[in-house]
């Protein structure tokens, strides 16, 4: 199973999100030093950088730091086995998205 799919499945199971998007941004970082040194990391798939956007009722009342801790804990195995970077946008239903 692709790392992206594993991340999505774990978050769906644990958080029952009303919205989830997992974006593989690895191609943007292919020439970075860690990618060259760790060629084929993340199970040989080269999947190393991800952006996660998730909306879940379980985040209501939690700080941004606590929300990130939840996601990082759920994805501990992936982070220990080759995922180099994880950008997290975690919201409760009804919260406004971050403006650009």
C-alpha positions in Angstrom: 0.0 0.0 0.0 1.3 3.5 -0.9 2.4 5.6 2.0 -0.2 8.3 1.1 -3.0 5.6 1.2 -1.7 4.3 4.6 -1.7 7.8 6.0 -5.2 8.5 4.8 -6.6 5.2 6.1 -5.0 5.7 9.6 -6.4 9.2 9.9 -9.9 8.1 8.7 -10.1 5.2 11.1 -8.9 7.2 14.1 -10.5 10.6 13.5 -13.7 9.9 11.5 -13.1 13.2 9.6 -15.8 15.1 7.7 -13.0 16.1 5.3 -9.6 14.7 4.6 -7.0 15.3 1.9 -3.5 13.8 1.8 -1.2 15.4 -0.7 2.1 13.8 -1.7 4.6 16.7 -2.2 7.7 14.5 -2.5 8.4 15.5 -6.1 8.9 19.1 -5.0 11.8 18.0 -2.8 13.5 15.3 -4.9 16.8 17.2 -5.1 17.1 18.0 -1.4 20.0 16.5 0.5 17.9 14.0 2.5 16.3 12.6 -0.7 19.7 12.1 -2.3 21.2 10.5 0.9 18.1 8.4 1.6 17.2 7.4 -2.0 14.1 5.2 -2.1 13.1 6.0 1.5 9.6 5.4 2.8 9.6 1.8 1.8 11.4 2.3 -1.5 8.6 4.5 -2.9 10.4 7.8 -2.5 7.3 9.1 -0.7 8.8 11.5 1.9 6.9 14.8 2.0 3.2 15.1 2.7 0.5 17.7 3.4 -2.5 16.6 5.4 -5.7 18.6 5.6 -8.2 17.1 8.0 -11.4 18.3 9.6 -12.7 16.3 12.5 -15.0 16.8 15.5 -12.3 15.2 17.6 -10.2 18.5 17.2 -12.9 20.7 18.8 -11.5 22.4 21.9 -8.0 21.3 21.2 -5.1 23.7 20.6 -3.2 23.7 17.4 -0.2 22.0 19.1 -2.5 19.3 20.6 -4.0 18.6 17.2 -0.6 18.2 15.6 0.4 15.9 18.4 -2.6 13.7 17.7 -1.8 13.4 14.0 2.0 12.9 14.6 1.1 10.1 17.1 -1.2 8.4 14.7 1.5 8.5 12.0 4.4 7.6 14.2 5.3 4.5 12.2 5.4 6.4 8.9 7.5 9.2 10.4 10.0 6.6 11.7 10.2 4.7 8.4 11.0 7.4 5.9 8.4 10.2 5.9 10.7 13.2 6.2 8.1 16.1 6.4 4.5 16.3 7.3 2.6 19.6 7.0 -0.6 19.5 9.0 -3.8 21.6 8.7 -6.1 20.2 11.4 -9.5 21.9 12.0 -12.8 21.3 13.8 -16.0 21.5 11.7 -17.0 25.1 11.1 -13.5 26.6 11.7 -12.3 28.9 9.0 -9.5 27.7 6.7 -6.1 29.5 6.9 -6.1 32.4 4.5 -3.3 32.7 1.9 
